[in-house]
Amino acid sequence: MGISVEERELTSFDLLAAEQSLAQCLVDTQIANLKIVPSTPDLASADLQLSSKPGRTQLLRRKLHDYQDAEYILIDCPPALGLLTLNAMVASHSVLVPLQAEFYALEGLSQLMTTFREVRNAANPDLRIEGILLTMADSRNNLSQQVEADARSTLSKLVYETVIPRNVRLSEAPSHAMSVLSYDTHSRSSGAYRSLAREFLSRQLAVA
């Protein structure tokens, strides 16, 4: 998003661990109508530092509860089922799960679904699965094709039609502090993410 380290005075760690509100932590981006709560490596120690806080799985939910100035709030989670991911699930209306088109991905998805059911039962009964998004897919790779086939046969309509391909332009974009849509608007990945946005919004209309 082009936000330098020097501009990250308040971060997602401050939002969770301190008294700052969501509005105080938000930073404008170069993209119209898009704000972000930035992060730093401090967030890596959050699980340890937050583990002793009362209501530690409800921290993010309380911070988001009174914020009314956004149509959508997207929470980007680490690829682990720790305290940060639990906070996100407790705070969210729905979960969009990226599924990497590789061998162990379906096993990891099974573990996530178990956690999802536990969160619904214990803390957030309205939580739902928004969908499963296949990522880092290579149509030339037999294993990638098999993972996609298994996911679609097992999870049916939960799996988005959109598939995010493995693409070098997508890998290069973060090193330039840019989204792939800004870095190379005509790349396959940019087209895939536009398709994802359209499919996401069409599903929202269907739910409504």
HELIX and SHEET records of a PDB file:
HELIX    1   1 VAL A    5  GLU A    7  5                                   3    
HELIX    2   2 SER A   12  ALA A   17  1                                   6    
HELIX    3   3 LEU A   22  CYS A   25  1                                   4    
HELIX    4   4 PRO A   41  SER A   45  5                                   5    
HELIX    5   5 ALA A   46  LEU A   50  1                                   5    
HELIX    6   6 LEU A   59  HIS A   65  1                                   7    
HELIX    7   7 LEU A   83  ALA A   91  1                                   9    
HELIX    8   8 ALA A  105  ALA A  122  1                                  18    
HELIX    9   9 ASN A  142  LEU A  155  1                                  14    
HELIX   10  10 SER A  156  LEU A  158  5                                   3    
HELIX   11  11 VAL A  168  GLU A  172  1                                   5    
HELIX   12  12 ALA A  173  HIS A  176  5                                   4    
HELIX   13  13 VAL A  180  TYR A  183  1                                   4    
HELIX   14  14 ARG A  188  VAL A  207  1                                  20    
SHEET    1   A 2 VAL A  27  ASP A  28  0                                        
SHEET    2   A 2 LYS A  35  ILE A  36 -1                                        
SHEET    1   B 3 SER A  94  GLN A 100  0                                        
SHEET    2   B 3 ARG A 128  ALA A 137  1                                        
SHEET    3   B 3 VAL A 159  PRO A 165  1                                        
END                                                                             
